[in-house]
Amino acid sequence: MMTVNVIVRMTALVTVLLSFAAYGGGRAFAFPGGDAPGELMFGGLPRTYQVYVPAGLDHPAGLVVNLHGAGMTGSEQAALTNYNAVADQYGFVMAYPDGIDFSWADGRGASVPDRQGVDDVGFLVAVVDRLSRDYGIPPGRVFATGMSAGAFMATRLACERADLISAIAPVAGSLGASFPCAPSRSVSVLEVHGTADPVVPFDGGTMLGRGGYSDIVAPPAMAQRWRELDRCPAPVEDAPVGAVHRLTATGCADGTEVVFLQVDGGGHTWPADASQASAQFFAAHGR
């Protein structure tokens, strides 16, 4: 004969199983909200990141990987962009990874991790895989953004892992001039750049970053490259809104879109509305 304790335990187990079934095999409860540190071993090194989950979230709308600029950390990128606020609005899980030597192997060859051959693409994919499992991120709902070196890294990530990344929003960054970009499928892109950026020149050429000199694609030319890669029709320029000119190419392959936001007189900064604009873009461009 079963004891009362055994019956209680079995009843609790049945309740848990039914709650899973009610969600179609997934979680039927909200994830603990707030910030949490994360760590994983990759390439023989302990790699760290910060995760943010909106309070009460039970069905994430996607995962946004937000990459810091050179000399920064993931936590500082979270503070700079205030992205958690728009994550609350759109239901995104946020990841703020930390680069080695406060930088990324973004393909320009100038940073310490680039020179050391660090596989940052592999690290970011490992973070995405872990968080997708932990939080039930829907397929086709992984996005990347970043500032400066983080923008270069987000672009490299899309070039190499378009199977995983549906859309990117690089801010104040581009791509190394000699770095090949041949994505396996189309990627939606929202690119933001100021015409007076003193670090990542609007006209491309040589730039001096934290790791040294590198040659880069001009941001407008990078947007054109994405339009070609995504097989877009000719872009349309909207009427300027203040200092912002918006050049939009819609009807690209697989329903993708390429948008270039030119900020007249804008410097090497994260514009105040870049988080809201990119989150809105991501929400509309999953697969």
LINWO-V286619 format. One record per pair of residues at least 12 apart in sequence whose C-alpha atoms are under 10 Angstrom apart, sorted by the first residue. I is the first residue (numbers start at 1). J is the second residue. If there is no record, write none. Layout:
I,J
I,J
//
This chain:
16,28
26,58
26,59
26,135
26,136
27,58
27,59
27,135
27,136
28,58
28,59
29,56
29,57
29,58
29,59
30,53
30,54
30,55
30,56
30,57
30,58
30,59
30,60
31,53
31,54
31,55
31,56
31,57
31,58
31,59
31,60
31,134
31,135
32,52
32,53
32,54
32,55
32,56
32,57
32,58
33,51
33,52
33,53
33,54
33,55
33,56
33,57
33,58
33,88
33,93
34,51
34,52
34,53
34,54
34,55
34,56
34,84
35,50
35,51
35,52
35,53
35,54
35,75
35,84
35,94
35,95
36,49
36,50
36,51
36,52
36,53
36,95
37,49
37,50
37,51
37,52
37,75
37,95
37,96
37,97
38,50
38,51
38,95
38,96
38,97
38,127
38,131
39,97
39,98
39,127
40,123
40,126
40,127
40,130
41,123
41,126
42,118
42,119
42,120
42,122
42,123
42,124
42,126
42,127
43,118
43,119
43,120
43,122
43,123
45,100
45,118
47,97
47,98
47,99
47,100
47,123
47,124
47,127
48,73
48,74
48,96
48,97
48,98
48,99
48,100
48,123
48,127
49,73
49,74
49,75
49,95
49,96
49,97
49,98
49,99
49,124
49,127
50,73
50,74
50,75
50,78
50,94
50,95
50,96
50,97
50,98
51,65
51,74
51,75
51,78
51,84
51,93
51,94
51,95
51,96
51,97
51,131
52,78
52,83
52,84
52,87
52,88
52,92
52,93
52,94
52,95
52,96
53,84
53,87
53,88
53,91
53,92
53,93
53,94
53,95
53,135
54,84
54,85
54,86
54,87
54,88
54,89
54,90
54,91
54,92
54,93
54,94
55,88
55,91
56,88
56,91
57,88
57,91
57,92
57,93
57,135
58,91
58,135
58,136
59,91
59,92
59,93
59,135
59,136
59,137
59,138
60,87
60,90
60,91
60,92
60,93
60,132
60,135
60,136
60,137
60,138
60,141
61,87
61,90
61,91
61,92
61,93
61,136
61,137
61,138
61,141
61,142
61,282
61,283
61,286
62,87
62,90
62,91
62,92
62,93
62,94
62,132
62,135
62,136
62,137
62,138
62,139
62,140
62,141
62,142
62,143
62,282
62,283
62,286
63,87
63,91
63,92
63,93
63,94
63,95
63,128
63,131
63,132
63,135
63,136
63,137
63,138
63,140
63,141
63,142
63,143
63,144
63,165
63,282
64,83
64,87
64,92
64,93
64,94
64,95
64,96
64,128
64,141
64,142
64,143
64,144
64,145
64,165
64,167
64,168
64,279
64,282
65,93
65,94
65,95
65,96
65,97
65,124
65,127
65,128
65,142
65,143
65,144
65,145
65,146
65,154
65,165
65,168
66,78
66,81
66,83
66,94
66,95
66,96
66,97
66,143
66,144
66,145
66,146
66,147
66,150
66,151
66,154
66,168
66,169
66,170
67,95
67,96
67,97
67,98
67,99
67,103
67,104
67,124
67,144
67,145
67,146
67,147
67,148
67,149
67,150
67,151
67,152
67,153
67,154
67,170
68,80
68,81
68,96
68,97
68,98
68,99
68,102
68,103
68,104
68,145
68,146
68,147
68,148
68,149
68,150
68,151
68,153
69,98
69,99
69,102
69,103
69,104
69,146
69,147
69,148
69,149
69,150
69,151
69,152
69,153
69,171
69,172
69,173
69,210
70,99
70,100
70,101
70,102
70,103
70,104
70,111
70,147
70,148
70,149
70,150
70,209
70,210
70,211
71,99
71,100
71,101
71,102
71,103
71,149
71,209
71,210
71,211
72,98
72,99
72,101
72,102
72,103
72,149
72,150
73,96
73,97
73,98
73,99
73,100
73,101
73,102
73,103
74,95
74,96
74,97
74,98
74,99
74,102
75,95
75,96
75,97
75,98
76,96
76,98
77,96
77,97
77,98
77,146
77,147
77,150
78,94
78,95
78,96
80,147
80,269
80,270
80,272
81,146
81,147
81,270
81,271
81,272
81,273
81,274
81,275
81,276
82,272
82,274
82,275
82,276
83,274
83,275
83,276
83,278
83,279
84,275
85,275
85,276
86,275
86,276
86,277
86,278
86,279
86,280
87,275
87,276
87,279
89,276
89,279
89,280
90,276
90,279
90,280
90,282
90,283
91,279
91,283
92,137
92,141
92,142
92,143
92,279
92,282
92,283
93,131
93,132
93,135
93,137
93,142
94,131
94,143
94,144
95,124
95,127
95,128
95,131
95,144
96,127
96,146
97,123
97,124
97,127
98,124
99,113
99,118
99,120
99,123
99,124
99,150
100,112
100,113
100,114
100,118
100,120
101,113
101,211
102,149
102,210
103,120
103,149
103,150
103,153
103,210
103,211
104,118
104,119
104,120
104,121
104,149
104,150
104,152
104,153
104,154
104,211
105,117
105,118
105,119
105,120
105,121
105,149
105,150
105,152
105,153
105,156
106,118
106,119
106,120
106,121
106,149
106,150
106,151
106,152
106,153
106,154
106,155
106,156
106,157
106,175
106,176
106,179
107,120
107,152
107,153
107,155
107,156
107,175
107,176
107,177
107,178
107,179
107,180
107,214
108,149
108,152
108,153
108,156
108,175
108,176
108,177
108,178
108,179
108,211
108,212
108,213
108,214
108,215
108,216
109,176
109,178
109,179
109,211
109,212
109,213
109,214
109,215
110,176
110,208
110,209
110,210
110,211
110,212
110,213
110,214
110,215
111,149
111,209
111,210
111,211
111,212
111,213
111,214
112,210
112,211
112,212
113,211
114,211
115,211
120,153
120,156
120,157
121,153
121,154
121,156
121,157
121,158
121,160
121,161
122,157
122,161
124,153
124,154
124,157
125,157
125,161
125,164
125,165
128,142
128,143
128,164
128,165
129,164
138,286
138,287
139,164
139,165
139,166
139,286
139,287
140,163
140,164
140,165
140,166
140,167
140,285
140,286
140,287
141,164
141,165
141,166
141,167
141,282
141,283
141,285
141,286
141,287
142,163
142,164
142,165
142,166
142,167
142,168
142,282
142,285
142,286
142,287
143,158
143,164
143,165
143,166
143,167
143,168
143,169
143,187
143,188
143,278
143,279
143,281
143,282
143,283
143,285
143,286
144,157
144,158
144,165
144,166
144,167
144,168
144,169
144,170
144,189
144,278
144,282
145,167
145,168
145,169
145,170
145,171
145,189
145,190
145,191
145,275
145,278
145,279
145,282
146,168
146,169
146,170
146,171
146,172
146,173
146,270
147,169
147,170
147,171
147,172
147,173
147,192
147,268
147,269
147,270
148,170
148,171
148,172
148,173
148,174
148,193
148,199
148,200
148,209
148,268
148,269
148,270
149,170
149,171
149,172
149,173
149,174
149,175
149,200
149,209
149,210
150,170
150,171
150,172
150,173
150,174
151,168
151,169
151,170
151,171
151,172
151,173
151,174
151,175
151,191
151,192
152,170
152,171
152,172
152,173
152,174
152,175
152,176
152,216
153,170
153,173
153,174
153,175
154,167
154,168
154,169
154,170
154,171
154,173
154,174
154,175
155,167
155,168
155,169
155,170
155,173
155,174
155,175
155,176
155,181
155,189
155,191
155,222
156,174
156,175
156,176
156,179
156,180
156,181
156,183
157,181
157,183
158,181
158,182
158,183
158,184
158,185
158,186
158,187
158,188
158,189
159,175
159,179
159,180
159,181
159,182
159,183
159,184
159,185
159,186
159,187
159,226
160,180
160,181
160,182
160,183
160,184
160,185
161,182
161,183
161,184
161,185
161,187
162,182
162,183
162,184
162,185
162,186
162,187
162,188
163,183
163,184
163,185
163,186
163,187
164,184
164,185
164,187
165,185
165,186
165,187
165,188
165,286
165,287
166,185
166,186
166,187
166,188
166,189
166,256
166,282
166,285
166,286
166,287
167,186
167,187
167,188
167,189
167,190
167,256
167,257
167,258
167,278
167,281
167,282
167,283
167,284
167,285
167,286
167,287
168,187
168,188
168,189
168,190
168,191
168,258
168,278
168,281
168,282
168,285
169,188
169,189
169,190
169,191
169,192
169,258
169,259
169,260
169,274
169,275
169,277
169,278
169,279
169,281
169,282
170,189
170,190
170,191
170,192
170,193
170,219
170,274
170,278
171,190
171,191
171,192
171,193
171,194
171,219
171,261
171,268
171,269
171,270
171,271
171,274
171,275
171,278
172,191
172,192
172,193
172,194
172,195
172,197
172,199
172,200
172,201
172,202
172,219
172,266
172,267
172,268
172,269
172,270
172,271
173,191
173,192
173,193
173,194
173,197
173,199
173,200
173,201
173,202
173,216
173,217
173,218
173,219
173,222
173,268
174,191
174,192
174,193
174,200
174,201
174,202
174,204
174,216
174,217
174,218
174,219
174,220
174,221
174,222
174,223
175,204
175,215
175,216
175,217
175,218
175,219
175,222
176,204
176,205
176,206
176,214
176,215
176,216
176,217
176,218
177,204
177,205
177,206
177,214
177,215
177,216
177,217
177,218
177,222
178,214
178,215
178,216
178,217
179,215
179,216
179,217
181,225
181,226
181,229
182,226
182,229
183,226
183,229
183,230
184,229
185,229
185,230
185,253
185,254
186,226
186,227
186,229
186,230
186,231
186,252
186,253
186,254
186,255
186,256
186,257
187,226
187,227
187,229
187,230
187,252
187,253
187,254
187,255
187,256
187,257
187,258
187,285
187,286
187,287
188,226
188,227
188,230
188,250
188,252
188,253
188,254
188,255
188,256
188,257
188,258
188,259
188,281
188,282
188,284
188,285
188,286
188,287
189,223
189,226
189,227
189,230
189,249
189,256
189,257
189,258
189,259
189,260
189,278
189,281
189,282
189,285
190,223
190,247
190,248
190,257
190,258
190,259
190,260
190,261
190,274
190,277
190,278
190,281
190,282
191,219
191,220
191,222
191,223
191,246
191,247
191,258
191,259
191,260
191,261
191,262
191,274
191,278
192,219
192,220
192,223
192,244
192,246
192,259
192,260
192,261
192,262
192,263
192,266
192,270
192,271
192,274
192,277
192,278
193,219
193,220
193,244
193,260
193,261
193,262
193,263
193,264
193,265
193,266
193,267
193,268
193,269
193,270
193,271
194,219
194,243
194,244
194,261
194,262
194,263
194,264
194,265
194,266
194,267
194,268
194,269
194,270
194,271
195,219
195,262
195,263
195,264
195,265
195,266
195,267
195,268
196,263
196,264
196,265
196,266
196,267
196,268
197,263
197,264
197,265
197,266
197,267
197,268
197,269
198,266
198,267
198,268
199,267
199,268
200,215
200,216
200,217
200,218
200,219
200,267
200,268
201,216
201,217
201,218
201,219
201,267
201,268
202,216
202,217
202,218
202,219
202,220
202,221
202,262
202,267
203,216
203,217
203,218
203,219
203,220
203,221
204,216
204,217
204,218
204,219
204,220
204,221
204,222
205,217
205,218
206,218
219,260
219,262
220,247
220,260
220,261
220,262
222,260
223,247
223,248
223,249
223,258
223,259
223,260
223,261
224,249
224,258
224,259
224,260
225,258
226,249
226,257
226,258
226,259
227,248
227,249
227,250
227,252
227,253
227,256
227,257
227,258
227,259
228,252
228,253
228,258
229,252
229,253
230,249
230,250
230,251
230,252
230,253
230,254
230,255
230,256
230,257
230,258
231,249
231,251
231,252
231,253
231,254
231,256
231,257
232,248
232,249
232,250
232,251
232,252
232,253
232,255
232,256
232,257
232,258
233,248
233,249
233,250
233,251
233,252
233,253
233,257
234,247
234,248
234,249
234,250
234,251
234,252
235,247
235,248
235,249
235,250
235,251
235,257
235,258
235,259
235,260
236,248
236,249
236,250
236,259
237,249
237,259
237,260
237,261
240,261
240,262
240,263
241,263
242,263
242,264
243,261
243,262
243,263
243,264
243,265
243,266
244,260
244,261
244,262
244,263
244,264
244,265
244,266
245,260
245,261
245,262
245,263
245,264
246,259
246,260
246,261
246,262
246,263
247,259
247,260
247,261
247,262
248,260
248,261
254,287
255,285
255,286
255,287
256,284
256,285
256,286
256,287
257,281
257,284
257,285
259,281
261,274
//
